[in-house]
Amino acid sequence: MPCPQRYIACNAIETSPIPEQFAVRQKMPKILYSPASPYSAKVRMAAAYAGITYESIIVQTTEDPALLIDNNPLGKIPVLVPDEGGGVYDSRAIIQYLNRISGSALFPRNAAKRTEAERLEALADGICDCLLVCVYERRMRPEEKVHQPWLDRQWSKIDRALDYLVANPPKLPKKIHAGHIALRATLGYLSLRFGDGWQRGRSKLTRWAKRFDEAHPELAALLPAA
Ligand SMILES: N[C@@H](CCC(=O)N[C@@H](CS)C(=O)NCC(=O)O)C(=O)O
């Protein structure tokens, strides 16, 4: 599904109807990302929800491109590069940055509600951290060096967190926050990498994701993809 023009996907500048030589390049922040990355999906969805126009640039982290390394010495994505330069990372710092420049579009102002939103974001990101450990363990190590007990430990954390979310289902109000966006991005990554097995016995969470997508199709279009 093509990315809506408003969010300026990576190829939006090339597909502009205005010939390149006449186009006035509008200044806007860049988001360095990869389509499959869950943290990248979270920040792109959050920027879109907050109405912040950005240019998306796909980077291959394995190749350590200068654009990435110059803006994040850790060589990880996502990175937000503001007009004035100086990369902002990691994804939670980017979310806070987006929240500031959008006049609090991503978090409730009420202190208790904000803590709740930040906790949900941390839980969703924490699930992603465990998922990434599993993905990298298999991707980076030779088969005989994969340490199954380490993977099992990650899965017990993932299962516990998902079960917690089933027992304490997040609401899905009309005005969502960064915690909701983070959770949707995480569930999208889970399905992308490991299929929909996580949904078994977790219909509340499955329905939550479906309702999210129905209410925010423009954000669902930015979910992690192969
Ligand atoms: N805590 C970081 C995690 C970022 C992260 O691990 N990103 C992955 C892609 S999803 C990455 O860049 N991996 C390449 C690497 O670690 O070299 C965040 O929230 O941004």
Ligand as a Chemical Component Dictionary entry (heavy atoms), coordinates in Angstrom:
data_LIG
# 
_chem_comp.id                   LIG 
_chem_comp.type                 NON-POLYMER 
_chem_comp.pdbx_formal_charge   0 
_chem_comp.three_letter_code    LIG 
# 
loop_
_chem_comp_atom.comp_id 
_chem_comp_atom.atom_id 
_chem_comp_atom.alt_atom_id 
_chem_comp_atom.type_symbol 
_chem_comp_atom.charge 
_chem_comp_atom.model_Cartn_x 
_chem_comp_atom.model_Cartn_y 
_chem_comp_atom.model_Cartn_z 
_chem_comp_atom.pdbx_ordinal 
LIG N1  N1  N 0 16.428 0.827  21.758 1  
LIG C1  C1  C 0 16.583 1.151  20.355 2  
LIG C2  C2  C 0 16.673 -0.138 19.552 3  
LIG C3  C3  C 0 17.048 0.120  18.104 4  
LIG C4  C4  C 0 17.405 -1.165 17.371 5  
LIG O1  O1  O 0 17.865 -2.142 17.970 6  
LIG N2  N2  N 0 17.185 -1.153 16.064 7  
LIG C5  C5  C 0 17.549 -2.287 15.245 8  
LIG C6  C6  C 0 16.570 -2.461 14.103 9  
LIG S1  S1  S 0 14.944 -2.834 14.664 10 
LIG C7  C7  C 0 18.911 -2.028 14.637 11 
LIG O2  O2  O 0 19.219 -0.922 14.284 12 
LIG N3  N3  N 0 19.700 -3.074 14.490 13 
LIG C8  C8  C 0 20.986 -3.026 13.840 14 
LIG C9  C9  C 0 22.116 -3.097 14.795 15 
LIG O3  O3  O 0 21.898 -3.263 16.018 16 
LIG O4  O4  O 0 23.230 -3.002 14.331 17 
LIG C10 C10 C 0 15.405 2.020  19.907 18 
LIG O5  O5  O 0 14.373 2.014  20.596 19 
LIG O6  O6  O 0 15.529 2.742  18.922 20 
# 
loop_
_chem_comp_bond.comp_id 
_chem_comp_bond.atom_id_1 
_chem_comp_bond.atom_id_2 
_chem_comp_bond.value_order 
_chem_comp_bond.pdbx_ordinal 
LIG N1  C1  SING 1  
LIG C1  C2  SING 2  
LIG C1  C10 SING 3  
LIG C2  C3  SING 4  
LIG C3  C4  SING 5  
LIG C4  O1  DOUB 6  
LIG C4  N2  SING 7  
LIG N2  C5  SING 8  
LIG C5  C6  SING 9  
LIG C5  C7  SING 10 
LIG C6  S1  SING 11 
LIG C7  O2  DOUB 12 
LIG C7  N3  SING 13 
LIG N3  C8  SING 14 
LIG C8  C9  SING 15 
LIG C9  O3  DOUB 16 
LIG C9  O4  SING 17 
LIG C10 O5  DOUB 18 
LIG C10 O6  SING 19 
# 
